[in-house]
Amino acid sequence: MDESCCNCGKTVNENFCAYCGQKKYSRIDKKYILNELENTIFQTNKGFLFSIKNIIKNPGKTAKSFIDGSRVNHYKPILLAFLLSGISAFISFKIIGFKELMEEYYSKQNMSSPLMIDILSFTTSYNSLIMLSFIPFLAIITKLAFRKWGQNYYEHIVMNAFILSVYTIINIIIIYPIMFFLKIDASLVIQISSLSIFTVPLIMVWFFKGFYKEKPFKSIMSRVLLILLLFFLSFVVLMIVFAIGGFIFAFIKGPEALEYIKPQ
């Protein structure tokens, strides 16, 4: 027996309305809840694991496939980057305990400025989340570097989400376990954390070579170097802005600001 769609009122002949896509009415019962839970968990895990597996194998090829339209099996890249960044922040902050390690390290160096501790612990513990917030800006830089190679700005946002996912996966499965087992030595953990950022250029070369597989390696390298140069110049400008902001803060707050900034 045909039924009317609960959403648009059209006749529904199948399980879904041909006009608006609304599912045919069924009463919410135990079976409905179990089916919803099963489908949600299965589809989420399936897409997540599928994307992780393919990113580990070849991130550039995976991103290219997604941008070209093969998306049904993939976890959405921005959501994936956000989820991985959250996992990364939890591990670094709660399991490894970066803030405590930094307090220990800088107290031994007689440099335990509260401001320095707060800034470094935040940037180190939440580096993936900070990089996630930079994706729109990083997309501008990569778009400029690869401006004649066909992808628009919004596609570069997706590409940078994949790059961040690669970086975060490497941290989660390689860098963080090493830090966890070495956290009895705060200085060693700080050094490893600082060095991990240098994996980014290698990740970029790996990613873009997979994405632009028909392009020569030399062209990929030159554009990655251009990206790093543009990012460095932007970082210098940002540091100048922060320095100016710090002086304004110190001027407004007066002596109490100095107590927060100076080493104790």
Backbone torsions as a table, in degrees:
resi	resn	phi	psi	omega
1	MET	NA	128.6	-179.6
2	ASP	-72.5	146.5	178.7
3	GLU	-123.7	162.4	175.9
4	SER	-88.8	142.7	178.9
5	CYS	-66.7	132.7	-179.6
6	CYS	-70.3	-15.7	-176.4
7	ASN	-97.1	-50.7	-175.3
8	CYS	-114.3	-9.9	176.9
9	GLY	86.4	-3.2	179.0
10	LYS	-74.0	162.3	179.2
11	THR	-73.5	133.5	-180.0
12	VAL	-105.7	117.6	-179.8
13	ASN	-99.9	-22.5	-178.0
14	GLU	-118.3	-164.7	179.6
15	ASN	-72.8	-21.0	178.9
16	PHE	-128.1	147.8	177.8
17	CYS	-68.4	131.4	-179.2
18	ALA	-73.4	-12.8	-175.6
19	TYR	-97.2	-44.3	-175.6
20	CYS	-121.6	-8.1	177.6
21	GLY	86.3	0.5	178.8
22	GLN	-62.5	135.5	178.0
23	LYS	-70.5	144.3	178.5
24	LYS	-57.6	141.7	-175.2
25	TYR	-59.6	134.3	169.3
26	SER	-146.0	140.3	-176.7
27	ARG	-68.4	140.3	178.6
28	ILE	-74.2	116.6	179.4
29	ASP	-141.1	-168.6	-178.9
30	LYS	-59.1	-43.8	-179.4
31	LYS	-61.6	-41.6	179.8
32	TYR	-60.3	-48.1	-178.6
33	ILE	-62.8	-44.3	-179.9
34	LEU	-63.3	-40.9	178.7
35	ASN	-64.8	-41.5	179.6
36	GLU	-63.7	-44.3	179.0
37	LEU	-63.4	-43.9	-179.4
38	GLU	-62.3	-46.9	-178.2
39	ASN	-66.6	-40.6	-178.6
40	THR	-65.2	-50.1	-178.2
41	ILE	-65.2	-44.6	-176.9
42	PHE	-65.9	-47.4	-177.1
43	GLN	-66.6	-39.4	179.8
44	THR	-64.8	-48.9	-180.0
45	ASN	-63.9	-39.8	-179.1
46	LYS	-61.3	-49.2	180.0
47	GLY	-65.9	-39.9	-178.8
48	PHE	-64.1	-51.5	-177.9
49	LEU	-67.3	-36.7	178.3
50	PHE	-61.6	-45.8	-179.5
51	SER	-66.3	-44.3	179.4
52	ILE	-59.6	-46.2	-179.1
53	LYS	-59.3	-46.4	-177.2
54	ASN	-72.7	-32.4	176.6
55	ILE	-66.1	-41.4	178.7
56	ILE	-64.3	-38.6	-179.3
57	LYS	-69.9	-49.3	-177.4
58	ASN	-161.8	90.3	-175.1
59	PRO	-62.8	-39.3	-179.6
60	GLY	-65.1	-44.1	178.1
61	LYS	-64.0	-39.7	178.9
62	THR	-63.2	-44.8	178.5
63	ALA	-64.6	-41.3	179.2
64	LYS	-61.5	-43.9	178.9
65	SER	-62.1	-42.1	-179.9
66	PHE	-65.1	-46.7	-178.3
67	ILE	-65.8	-33.7	179.4
68	ASP	-76.8	-4.8	171.8
69	GLY	120.2	-8.3	179.4
70	SER	-85.2	88.0	-168.6
71	ARG	-122.1	-11.1	-169.0
72	VAL	-61.8	-33.6	-176.7
73	ASN	-93.2	-5.9	-173.1
74	HIS	-92.6	146.8	166.7
75	TYR	-73.6	140.6	-178.7
76	LYS	-60.1	127.8	-169.5
77	PRO	-61.5	-39.4	179.8
78	ILE	-68.8	-41.5	176.9
79	LEU	-64.8	-38.1	178.0
80	LEU	-63.2	-45.8	178.7
81	ALA	-61.8	-39.4	178.9
82	PHE	-65.2	-44.7	-179.5
83	LEU	-64.3	-45.9	179.2
84	LEU	-64.2	-37.1	178.4
85	SER	-64.8	-38.3	176.6
86	GLY	-64.5	-42.3	177.0
87	ILE	-62.8	-42.5	179.4
88	SER	-61.6	-44.3	-180.0
89	ALA	-63.7	-40.8	179.5
90	PHE	-62.6	-45.2	-178.9
91	ILE	-64.6	-47.7	-175.6
92	SER	-68.7	-36.7	-175.4
93	PHE	-85.9	-44.8	-173.2
94	LYS	-92.0	-38.4	-174.9
95	ILE	-90.2	-49.1	-179.8
96	ILE	-80.4	-36.8	178.1
97	GLY	75.3	59.1	-175.7
98	PHE	-61.7	-39.6	-176.0
99	LYS	-62.4	-45.0	179.7
100	GLU	-63.7	-40.0	178.7
101	LEU	-63.8	-39.3	179.7
102	MET	-69.7	-39.7	176.3
103	GLU	-60.0	-40.9	178.2
104	GLU	-65.6	-45.0	-176.9
105	TYR	-64.5	-49.1	-175.5
106	TYR	-75.8	-23.3	174.5
107	SER	-67.7	-35.3	177.1
108	LYS	-70.3	-26.1	179.9
109	GLN	-91.0	2.7	-175.6
110	ASN	56.1	37.9	-179.3
111	MET	-129.8	31.3	-172.6
112	SER	-81.9	54.6	173.9
113	SER	-64.7	129.8	178.1
114	PRO	-56.1	-38.7	179.6
115	LEU	-64.2	-44.8	-179.6
116	MET	-63.1	-43.1	179.7
117	ILE	-61.0	-46.8	-177.6
118	ASP	-63.5	-44.6	-178.0
119	ILE	-66.5	-49.3	-176.4
120	LEU	-68.4	-39.2	179.4
121	SER	-66.9	-37.8	178.8
122	PHE	-67.1	-49.5	-177.1
123	THR	-66.5	-33.3	-179.9
124	THR	-77.5	-44.2	-177.8
125	SER	-70.7	-31.8	-174.9
126	TYR	-118.5	31.7	-175.8
127	ASN	-60.7	-38.0	179.6
128	SER	-68.1	-38.8	177.4
129	LEU	-67.3	-36.6	177.0
130	ILE	-65.0	-44.2	177.6
131	MET	-63.7	-34.3	177.1
132	LEU	-61.1	-42.2	179.4
133	SER	-68.0	-21.5	179.9
134	PHE	-86.4	-5.0	-174.7
135	ILE	-54.0	-46.5	178.4
136	PRO	-58.5	-37.7	178.2
137	PHE	-71.7	-43.6	178.7
138	LEU	-62.2	-32.6	178.5
139	ALA	-64.2	-33.3	176.2
140	ILE	-64.1	-43.6	-178.2
141	ILE	-65.5	-47.5	-178.9
142	THR	-68.4	-32.0	176.3
143	LYS	-63.9	-41.7	177.9
144	LEU	-64.6	-41.3	-177.8
145	ALA	-68.9	-35.1	-178.1
146	PHE	-113.3	33.7	-169.8
147	ARG	-62.1	-24.4	-177.6
148	LYS	-101.8	11.6	-173.7
149	TRP	-105.5	8.6	164.2
150	GLY	108.3	-21.3	-175.2
151	GLN	-91.5	143.1	178.2
152	ASN	-85.5	177.6	-175.5
153	TYR	-60.1	-41.3	-175.6
154	TYR	-70.7	-31.3	173.6
155	GLU	-68.8	-32.5	175.9
156	HIS	-69.1	-29.3	173.4
157	ILE	-61.2	-46.0	178.7
158	VAL	-63.6	-42.0	179.5
159	MET	-60.7	-43.1	179.5
160	ASN	-69.1	-29.2	173.9
161	ALA	-64.4	-39.4	176.5
162	PHE	-66.3	-42.3	179.3
163	ILE	-61.1	-44.5	178.0
164	LEU	-62.7	-37.8	178.5
165	SER	-62.2	-41.4	177.6
166	VAL	-61.1	-48.6	-179.9
167	TYR	-58.1	-44.1	-177.5
168	THR	-69.3	-39.7	177.5
169	ILE	-61.4	-43.3	178.3
170	ILE	-61.3	-42.1	177.3
171	ASN	-61.1	-46.0	-174.8
172	ILE	-66.8	-42.7	-172.7
173	ILE	-94.4	-15.7	-177.9
174	ILE	-122.9	-58.8	-171.8
175	ILE	-67.5	-49.5	-176.0
176	TYR	-64.7	-40.6	175.5
177	PRO	-59.9	-38.3	177.6
178	ILE	-63.3	-45.5	179.1
179	MET	-61.8	-39.0	-177.8
180	PHE	-62.0	-43.6	-178.1
181	PHE	-77.0	-16.1	-179.8
182	LEU	-108.0	9.6	-172.1
183	LYS	-70.9	-4.9	172.8
184	ILE	-69.0	-18.2	177.6
185	ASP	-114.4	96.7	-174.7
186	ALA	-59.8	-40.4	-177.8
187	SER	-63.3	-38.1	179.6
188	LEU	-67.6	-39.9	178.2
189	VAL	-63.9	-41.8	179.1
190	ILE	-62.7	-41.0	179.6
191	GLN	-65.0	-43.8	179.3
192	ILE	-63.4	-41.2	178.4
193	SER	-60.9	-42.1	180.0
194	SER	-66.6	-38.5	-177.6
195	LEU	-74.0	-24.0	-175.9
196	SER	-62.5	-27.9	-179.3
197	ILE	-66.1	-22.4	-179.5
198	PHE	-76.2	-3.4	172.5
199	THR	-75.6	-18.1	-175.5
200	VAL	-59.7	-47.3	177.8
201	PRO	-58.5	-39.7	178.7
202	LEU	-65.4	-40.3	177.7
203	ILE	-62.3	-41.6	180.0
204	MET	-62.9	-44.7	178.7
205	VAL	-61.8	-46.1	178.1
206	TRP	-59.7	-44.9	-177.5
207	PHE	-65.4	-53.9	-173.8
208	PHE	-69.4	-29.2	175.1
209	LYS	-67.2	-36.7	175.7
210	GLY	-71.9	-34.6	-179.6
211	PHE	-73.0	-46.3	179.6
212	TYR	-106.8	65.2	-172.5
213	LYS	-65.2	-21.9	-179.5
214	GLU	-83.7	-10.4	-177.6
215	LYS	-87.3	146.6	179.6
216	PRO	-68.0	150.0	-177.7
217	PHE	-58.9	-36.6	-179.5
218	LYS	-60.8	-40.9	179.5
219	SER	-67.1	-38.6	177.4
220	ILE	-62.6	-47.2	-178.3
221	MET	-60.3	-44.7	-177.5
222	SER	-63.1	-36.7	-180.0
223	ARG	-76.0	-33.4	175.0
224	VAL	-65.9	-40.2	176.9
225	LEU	-63.5	-37.4	176.9
226	LEU	-64.5	-40.9	176.9
227	ILE	-59.1	-46.8	-179.0
228	LEU	-63.3	-39.1	178.8
229	LEU	-65.1	-46.7	179.9
230	LEU	-63.3	-39.2	179.2
231	PHE	-66.8	-40.9	179.3
232	PHE	-62.1	-44.7	178.8
233	LEU	-62.6	-40.1	177.9
234	SER	-65.3	-38.5	178.9
235	PHE	-63.8	-41.2	178.7
236	VAL	-61.6	-44.8	178.5
237	VAL	-61.2	-42.1	179.9
238	LEU	-63.4	-40.3	178.9
239	MET	-65.3	-37.1	177.2
240	ILE	-63.7	-42.0	178.0
241	VAL	-62.2	-43.6	179.0
242	PHE	-63.9	-39.1	179.5
243	ALA	-63.2	-42.7	178.0
244	ILE	-63.2	-41.8	177.2
245	GLY	-61.9	-37.8	178.1
246	GLY	-64.6	-41.4	177.9
247	PHE	-64.8	-40.0	178.4
248	ILE	-64.0	-42.2	178.4
249	PHE	-61.0	-45.7	-179.5
250	ALA	-64.9	-37.0	-179.7
251	PHE	-67.1	-41.0	-178.3
252	ILE	-72.3	-44.5	-174.9
253	LYS	-81.2	-25.5	177.8
254	GLY	75.5	-144.3	-174.4
255	PRO	-57.2	-34.8	-178.5
256	GLU	-66.1	-27.5	176.0
257	ALA	-66.7	-38.2	179.6
258	LEU	-64.9	-35.2	177.3
259	GLU	-62.9	-32.6	-179.4
260	TYR	-78.5	-31.3	-174.8
261	ILE	-88.2	-41.3	-170.8
262	LYS	-72.1	151.0	175.9
263	PRO	-61.8	148.6	-179.8
264	GLN	-109.4	NA	NA
